[in-house]
C-alpha cells in the first residue's frame, strides 16, 4: 500500500492523500476496465473515491457501487447533487460512450450549454435516494453541493434543513461544497459545511483551506519514467499540492492505473500526517 492516509480536520473523516476522481470513468468503454481501475486504485492505497450523478449521467456511481461490492466499508465515497444528469443517456450504459465523447468535444468547443441545475429540496431528496441505490450503500461519506452559487443557497433554508436532517439520520456523514469560487458560500454557511473541495489554483488560505483540491495535474502529462521533480511535472505538482495541505487530499482523474502508480510512488515519500487519528472509511456512520 503506497498512498498514505490523513484525517480531514473539520469532519474527522479519514481519507487517502491521493483520491480517485471518477469524472472520466464513462470514457472507458468496458465495465471490466472500470473495475480494474477501481481495484488497482485500492491496491495502491487509495481509499477515497469522488463521483457524482453528472459523471457519465449516473454511470460512474453505478460502476463504483458494483465494483466495491462488499468492500464498501473499507473506503470513503463522495458524491454530489445540483448539476443534473441526463438519465436516458446514463441508462444506455456502455452503449452511451459515443454520446459522452461527442458531448465532451462540444463542451470543449463551447458549443454546448452547461448542465442544467437545481438546488431544490425535491432535487436533493431524489438525488440522494438515487445515489444511495446506484452506489449500493445506505450512507454517503461526503455529500457535496455541486457548484452552487451563493444565490442558490440564500433563502433556501428548507434545503439546508434537509441536509442537516439527512446527516443526523446517518444517510450522509458530512456536508460539503464542491466548486469554484466557494469563498462567499463558506463565509456565509461555514457553520454547516464540513468539507470543502475546490480547484488547486482557487485558494490561498486567507478565507479557507480546502480538504480536497482538483486540477492539480491538468495539462501535465504523467509519464512512465521515474517520477522525479523536473522530469515529471505531474509528480512535482502533486508534491506541491500535498505539501500545502498536510491534512488534505488531492483528486486525480485518470483512466490508467499506471498513472496512479507513478503518482503514488512519489507522493509516498511525504511524511505520514494524521494517519493515527481516529475515524475512517470502515467507521459505522450510524
N, C-alpha and C positions, 0 to 999 in steps of 0.2 A: 504494500500500500504506500504510494508515493506522496499523495497530497495530504497536507496537514489540515487540522480542524481548528476552528475558532468558535467563540460564543458571542453572538450578537448582543451588544451592550443593553439595549432597551428591552428587547423581547426575551433574552435569555435562551434563545434557540441556538443549538449547536449545528454548524454547517461546515462544509469543506471550503477551504480558502479559494479554490477554483470550483466554480459551479458550471453545470452544462445548461446552456440556453437552447431551447428546442424550436426556435423560430424558423429554422431552416429544415426541420425534420421532414416536412412534406415534400421537399425536393428529392428525397430518396424514394425511389420507385418500388422498393422491395420491403415488405414487412420484416423479412429476415435481416436485412441490412440495418433497419432501425433497431431491432432487438440487439444486434451485435454491437451497435454504437452505445446503447444504454448500458449493456452488460460490461462492455470494455471500459466505460467511464467508471462504473462501480469498482471494477478490479483495480483501477488506478487510485482509488480512494475518494472519488467524487461521490458525495452523499447528498448533494442538493441539486434539484432539477427544477428549472424555471420554464413554465409553459403558459398558455392562455388559450381560450376558445378561438381567438382570432388566428392562431397559428395552424395553418392548414385547414381552417374552418372546422376545427374540432378534431382533426386527425391526430395532432400531436398529443392531446390529452388522452385519447383512446389508446394510442400506441404506448404511451408511458404506463398507463394503467395495466395494459395487457402484459407488457414486458416485466414490470416489477412483480406482479402477482403476489405471492405470499411474502415477498421480501419488502413489502411496502413500509413496514415498521422500522426498517433499517435505514431509511432515507428521510429527507425532508422535501416537501413539494410546495412550490409556489405556483399559484395560478391567478387569474385576473378577471375583471369584468369592466364593462364600459364601452369598449370598442367591439362592435358586433360582427360575428362571423356570418358567412353565407352558408346556412345549414345544408342546402341541397348540394353545394359543391363538396362539402365535407362528407356527405353521405356517399359520394362516389368512391371513397377510399382510394386505393391505388390507381384507379382509373382517372382520378381527378388531377394527376400531376401535370398534364399538358396545360390545363386551365391555370393552375398555380404558376407555372413557368411563364406563360404568356402574360398573366396579370402582373407578375414581378417586373417584367420588361416595361410594360406600360406605366407602372408606377415610377420606375427609374427615369423614364422619359417625361414624367409629369403629365401623362395623357389620361390618367385615371384618377378619379377623386379618392380622397382618403376614406377609410371605412366609416360607416355610419356609427353614431354614438348614442348612448343612452345611460344615464345615471339615475334612473327612476328606481323606486323601491321594488316595483314589479320586475324590472330587468335584473336587479340584484338577486331577488329570490329565485327566479327561473334560471339564472346563470349559475348560481351556487348549486342548485339541485342538479343541473345538467353536468356540471364539473365533477361533483361527487360521484355520479353514476359513471361518467366516462373514465375517471381515474380509479374506479373500483375501490373506493375508500369511504370511510364515514367521517373523515375530518380532513381539512386542508391546513397545512402548517402556516402558510402565509397567504392571505387573500388580498391581492392588490387592487386598488382602483387604477385602471389602465388609462394613463394620460388624461386625467381630469383637469379642468381649469378651475380657478377659484369660483367662477360664476356657477359651475356645475354643483358646487357644494354649499355656497351661500344660500341660506334659507331652505336648505334641503335636510331639515332636522329628522324627518322620517327615515331617510336613508341612513344617516349617522346612527340613529337609534337601532335600526335593523342590524347594522354591522356589529354594534356593541352586544345586542341580544344574541346574535349568532356566535359571537366569541364566548359569551357567558354560558351558552348551551354546549360548547365544545365542538361545534361544527368547524370553527376556524380557531387556530391558536393565536394568530397575530394579524392585525390590520395594517396594511401597507399602502404606500403610494408609489407608483412607478411611472416615470416620465420626466420631461423637462419642459419648461422650468418648474420646479416644485417648491422653491423658496417661499413664495407667498402662501401656499397651502400649508406648509409646515409651520410657518409663523402663526397662522390663524387656527389650525386644527391639530397642532402638535400634541395636544393632550390626549387624543385618541389614536394617533399614528404610532405604531410600534416599530415599523420597518420602513426605511427609505431606500429606493432604488432609482438611480439616475445615471446619466452619461458621465463617463470619467472626466470629460472636459467641462462638465457643468456644475462644478462645486469648487469652493476654495476654502472651506472650513469656517467662514465668517458667520453664516447663518445655520449651517448644519453640517454634519459629517455622515455621508451615506453608509448604509450597511452593505449594499451591493452597487457595483458600477458595471456598465456595459460599454461597448465601443472601444475597448482598450486596444485590441489588435486589429481593428477595422482598417483595411488598406495596407496591412503589414503581412507579408507572406510568411507562413510557418513552413520552414524547410525541414528536410530530414537530416540536415547536417547537425553538427554539435551545437547545442543551444547555448551560445555564449554571447555576451554583450558585444555589439559591434559586428558580429557575424550574423545573428538572427534578431532583427529588430523587434519581432513579436515577443520574444523572450525578455528583451530589455524592457519593453512596455509593461509586461506582466509584473516584472520585478518592481518597477517604479510605482505601479498602482497598488500593489500589495504592501509596499513599504510605507505608503502614505496612510494606510489604514490597518494597523496591526490587528484590529478586531473586525476587519471587514472581509468581504469575498468579492471575487471578480467573475462575472459571467462571460463565458466563452461560447460562441455559437459556431459549431463546425459539424461536418458530417463524417469526419475522419478520425478514427481512434489514434492514428499515428500522430496527428497534430496535438491531441490531448496529451499523449505520452511525452512528446518533446517539451511541452509547456510544464507538465507535471515534474519532470526530472529537474528542470531548472528552478521552479518555484519551491521544490523540496529542500533547497539549500537555505531557505529563510528560517529564522527561529520559530519554534512552535509556540504561538501565542494563545493563551487562554484554553489550551486543549484539555486542561484538567478540570475545568469548571463544569458544573452540573448541567443537565438538560441536554436533549439531543433528539435525533430522529426516532430513536426507539422509545422515547418517553410516551407514556399513555396520556394523551391530551385530555382525557375525560376525568 
